[in-house]
């Protein structure tokens, strides 16, 4: 899939227009639009073949994955008794603002300021609803159309305010990457699509070590898993002229833009340089206690309780058999504390994405 440069992107009633000169924005109804762009503000209209456009002011022109041997099996953390846990490591604990030195980055500062703005429409909706209830008690002497009209106007105002809140928090990004950056971006996009094709994709929120593997189906560690996703789209609160690979983990969402990675966590945004990103992926043996995905590779079997020889421990009743699956894991880390840990059901599912991210890291250093 190539880099997608859209001529225009619609966000509610607002249309963002992208061109080589910069970004423009317009709002209106069919036949009448008011907008602004690199050449200044304007008003345009048209009907029955007639077209009209009037400038309102002058604008300013804008300035190789090496496979590692499989380790001891892991399993779902919930599948083993808690007293068997001797140590736990939590992942994604760092604030995205600590992940990189972005204190002097005007874009990141602006994005965080926008995302912190108070949403006004719920307060307006509550105040109008309360006012309408009070007015209902005195509206008997009014003409019949007044109260319904006030309700319609109130709803329209709340809808407009809701749209305005979204626009106040929205960041618009425009990219014109060179050929080398475009090639890397296309490769990351393809790698994300490859990872997304796995039938089961999960993020590891915590890793725990076990004291005795006989209570954990022979697994030496337990994983607390949450849903994860790899998609192509737009990052939360951002609209750009490129379709962006987005990786959503437990608490942090990473959006891979041509020039850098943006990390989203709640109402905050941080930036990560490709040069700082450490990428590791490897096969892992996982004791699957749930249904086995259709793309999983089953390498063997174990039991919920095993003895030292790896055979079922006969002292436990209802000692069920469990499959051993060869899954693939991906670790994305930085020296400042990024710790994203993902696992997919397809053997080698992250290989392509890990390879192209390593290549992008090398190119960022050049």
Secondary structure, 3 states (H helix, E strand, C coil): CCCCCCCEEEECCEEEEEECCEEEEEEEECCEEEEEECCEEEEEEEECCEEEEEECCCCCCCCCCCCCCCCCCEEEHHHCCHHHEEEEEECCCCCHHHCCCCCCCHHHHHHHHHHCCCCCHHHHHHHHHHHHHHHHCCHHHCCHHHHHHHHHHHHHHHHHHHHHHHHHHCEEECCCCCHHHHHHHHHHHHHHHHHHCCCCEEEEEEEEEECCHHHCCCCCEEEEEEECEEEEECCCCEEECCCEEEEECCCCEEEECCCCEEEEECCEEEEECHHHCEEEEEEEEEEECCCCCCCCEEEEEEECCECCCCCECCCCCCCCEEEEEEEEEEEEECCCCCEEEEEECCCCCCHHHHHHHHHHHHHHHC
